[in-house]
Amino acid sequence: MSTVGVLGAGAWGTALAQMLASDGRDVLIWAREKELVEEINSAHSNSLFLPSAALADTVRATGNLADMARLDTLLVVTPAQHMGSVLADMPAHPRDLVLCSKGIEAGTGRLMNHAAKSAAPDSAIAVLSGPTFAHEVAAGLPTAVTLACGDGEAQWERLAPVIARPAFRPYYSDDVTGAEIGGSVKNVLAIACGVVDGLGLGQNARAALIARGYAEMLRFGEALGARAETLAGLCGLGDLVLTCSSTSSRNFSLGKALGEGQRAEDLMTDRRTVAEGAHTAPVLVELAARHAVAMPIVTAVYGLLKGDAPREVVSGLLSRPLRAEQGSAE
């Protein structure tokens, strides 16, 4: 079995490395932090980002991007806003890049697959997305994901045997845009659900927000060429339900803290891990306006991150004009 590479040793990257190593495969994971490289190689642990996992002996770490360049399959799990620059720093090599980071590039409005293709034009791009909490994947609990392959079935036939494990089941799609949009938009909606929880507004309100947020995801996705059935699957609705329902979600936790009265500026400064929805919200609002897509919940989250009072934001959403549930532009 050939070695698989994982770019990024945060919680999700570490969990994926552990999952890939569960059948004895050699996995090489890249980390920026020198002390983390040393810990993974000596203690087989990642106390910084995933302390619950005892890593397999076949997971090795490096801090040198050149060590990753010879590998034919790389799972890219860097923070979304740094993915393009990391790939651009790697020596060129035709390979499969499986993008596992969920977000939209700030400043350019590019989806991750566009940023990756620009930085690594010789690579074939796939997107792995779905309802996945890192600690559960690392523990070997059953998980299903979407694997969207930009090169279609030929790429799926290469990647599925590399990624699939008894407890980690990928489902094929060729809708890369849909897979990315589902993963990006749900992060922003999870912040909103966290706010509802932090304000103590109840389960009814959260369920309504998930449903109306999903409608926003569909409108935006279809405007950018995604298929509705993709967004109804694991990488859209499935991921949305998971992320909007638990403090294991970084985005939900951020929203909950906002709802409890903490300031966005303080929360973002103090966090070691990245809540991608906070970076995605502003660019998503801009893209929605460019494509004339109404996304009131996403816009409300952007306001919260800029400092708007949570109760006033919720009041504004509740006071919107009454309209039909289906067939409405907003």
N, C-alpha and C positions, 0 to 999 in steps of 0.2 A: 504494500500500500504506500502510495506517495505521501509525502508530508504536506499538510494543509497549513496555510498561514492565516493568522488573525491579526489585523492591524487595530490595535487599541486594547488596553488591558483594564478598562473600567469594569463595572459589574457585568454588563452585558457581554463584552468581549471575552471576559474570563469565563463566564457561563458557557458561551458557545465553544470555547476551547476545551472545556471540561466535557461537554457533550460530545464533541468530535472525537475525543480521546477515549470515549467509553468502550469502543471496540478494539482498543489497543493501537490505534493509529497514532503516529507521531504528529504533534501539533507544535508549531512555532508561533509564539505570540510576541508582538512588538509593543513595548511600553516606553514612554518618554522618561519615566522616573528611574534613575539608576538603582535606587534602593529597592524599588519594586521588582526590577529584573533580578536582582540578587536574591530577594525573598522567594520569588517563584522558583528559581533554580535550586535554591538550597533547602527551603522549608516546604516547598510545594503548597504555598498558600498565598492569598492576596488579602492581607489584613486591612489594607487601605480601602478597598472597594467591595470585596465579597468575602468577608471573614468567615462566613458559614461553610465555605467549600474547602474540602481537602482535595487538592488537585492531583490528578494522575501523574505518575512518574514520566509518562510520555509527553507531558506538556512542558516545553522549554521556553525560555524568554530571551529576548535580545533587545538591546537599545539601538541597534544599527539597522537602518532601513535597507542597506545594501544586502543584508542577510536574507531579506524577504524577496529580493528581486528575482531569484532563480526559481521561485515556486510558481506552479501553474494555476493554483487556485488560492485566492485570497479573499477572506471575509473581512470587509472594511467596516470597522465598528468605532471609528474615531467620532468625536463630536461633529455634528453636521456642518457647523460653521468652519471647521478646520479640515474637512475631508479633502477638498480640492488641493490645498497647499501640501498636504501630506503625500498625496498621490503624485503631485508634480515633482516632489523631491526624490521620488524613487527612480532608479534606473529603468529604462524602457524595456519591456518584455511582453510579448503577446501572452495573455493569460485571461482566465475568467475572474472577474471582479464581482463579488456578491456583496451588494450594498446593504448594510444592516442598520445604518443610522437613519433616523426619521426626522426630517426637517426640510426647510427651504432656505436656500442660500441668501442671507441678508445682503443687500446692496445690489444684487443682480436679479433676484427673483427666480433663480434657476432651481429646478428640481435636482436632486442629488445625481440622477443618472446623466443629466446634461453636464453638470460640473465634472463628473468622473470621466465622461467621454472627452471633454476638453483637455483634462489633465493627462489622460492615458488613452490616446486615440487608437492604439493598437489592441486594446483589451475588449473583450466581450462582456457586456454589462448585464447583471441580473440583480433583482431586488428580493430580499428576504424580509417578510413583514407578517405580523399577526399578533395574537394575544399571548404575550410572553413576559412573565416576570422572571428576572435573571436567577433568583435564588431557587425557583422551582425547576427551571431547566437544568441548573447545575446539580440539583438533587436527583435528577432522573425522573421527575414526575411527567406524566403524559402531556404532550404539547403538540398542537397542529399549527402549521404556518402556511402562508402563500409563498411560493417561489416563482416569481415572475421573471421570465427569461427573454431578454431583448433579442436574442438570436433564435428564439423559438424552440421547437422540439429537439433539435440537435444539441443545443446547449443543455436542455433539461436532461437528456440522456447522459450527458457528461457529469452533470452536477448532482442529480438525484442520488446516485449510489455513494457519492462522497459525503453528502449532508444527512441523508436519512438514517435514523437509528430506530430501534424498537419503540422507544418512548418519544421520538421526535419525528413527526410525520409531515413532510412537505406535500403541498398540493400544487399542481402545475397551473400556471397562467402565462399568457403572453402579453398581458396588459400591465406593462411596467409603470405607465403613468397612473393608472388606478391604484396600484399597490403603494406607490409613493404618496399619493394624495391622501389615501386613507390613513396612513401612518403619521402624516404631518398634521392634518386637521384634527385628528383625535387628541393630540397633545394639547392643543389650545382649548378644546372642549373640556378636557379633563381638569384644567385649571378652573373653569367655570363651575364644574361639579364640586370641586373642592371648596369653592367659595360658598356654595349652597350648604355644604356640610358644616363649614366653619360658622355660618350664620344660624345654624340650627333650623333650617327651613323644612326639613323632613324628606322622607323617601318619595312622596308624591312629586315634589318639586324636582328632585333629581331625575326621576324617570321621565318627566315631561321635558326636562332640559336635554337628556340623552336623545329623545325622539326628535325634538326640534333641531338639535344640533346635527343629527344624522341627515335631516332634510337639507341643512346648509352644506354638509359634506357632499351630498348627491348633486346639488345645483352647481357647486364649484367644480366638482370632478367632471361632470358632463360638459361644462363650458370649456374645459381644457382637454377634452377628448377621451376621458376615462369612461369605462363601461359601468353601467349601473349594477350589473350582476357582480362585478369585481368588488364594488364598495359594499355590496350586501353580504360579502363573504368574510373570511377570517381577517384579512388585512384592513377591512373597513369596519363594519358593524361589530365583528367579533372583538377586535382590538379596542374599539370605542367602549363597549360594555365593560371590559376588564379594567381599562385605565380609569374609567369614571367611577369606579366602585371601591377603591382600596387605597389606603395610605401607603401601600407598597409602591404606588406610582409616584414618581418624583413630581410630576405635574399636578396631580391631585393634592399632594402634600403642600405644594406651593400655594395652590388656591385656598386650601383649608386655612393656612396661616394668614393669608390675606383676609379671609372672612372673619378670622378671630381678632383682626385689628392690627396685625403687623404690617410694616411698610415694605413695599416691593423692593425698594432700593437696598434696604437692610438684608432682606432675605436673599437676594441675588448675590450680595457681597459675601455673605457667610457660608454659602453652599459650596461644598467640595465637588459634588456631582452636578451635572447639568440638567436643568428642566428645559428641554428643547422648545416646549411650547412658548416660553417667554421670548425666545428669539424668533420664533415662527410667526407669532401674532402680528407684529407690525408689517412684515412683508406680505402676509396673507391678506390683511386689510387692503394693502395697496393693490395686490393682484386682483382681489375681488372687485374693487372699484374699476380697474382697467377693463375687466371682462363684464362689467355691469351685473354682478351677482350680489344679491342681498345676503349679507351674513351678519345679522344683528347680534348674535351671541358672540361671535368672534370679535366684532367691533367693541362689544362691551368688555371683553377680556383685555383688549388693548387699552381701553380706558382705565381699567383697574391697575394695569401695570404702569401706567403713567401717573397714578395716584388718585384716581377717582374713588369716592367713598363707596364701599361695597353695597350698602343698603340703598343708596341712591341709584346705583347701576341696576340693581334688581328691580327697584320700583319703576325705572324707565322701561325695562323689558316688559313688565306686567301691564304697563299703561299703553302699550302699542295698540293701534286700531285692531278691532276684531275682524276676522276674515275666515275664509274657508281653509280647512286643514290641507286639502289636496288641491293641486293646480294653481296655487298662489305663488307669485314671484318671491314672496318673503313671509 
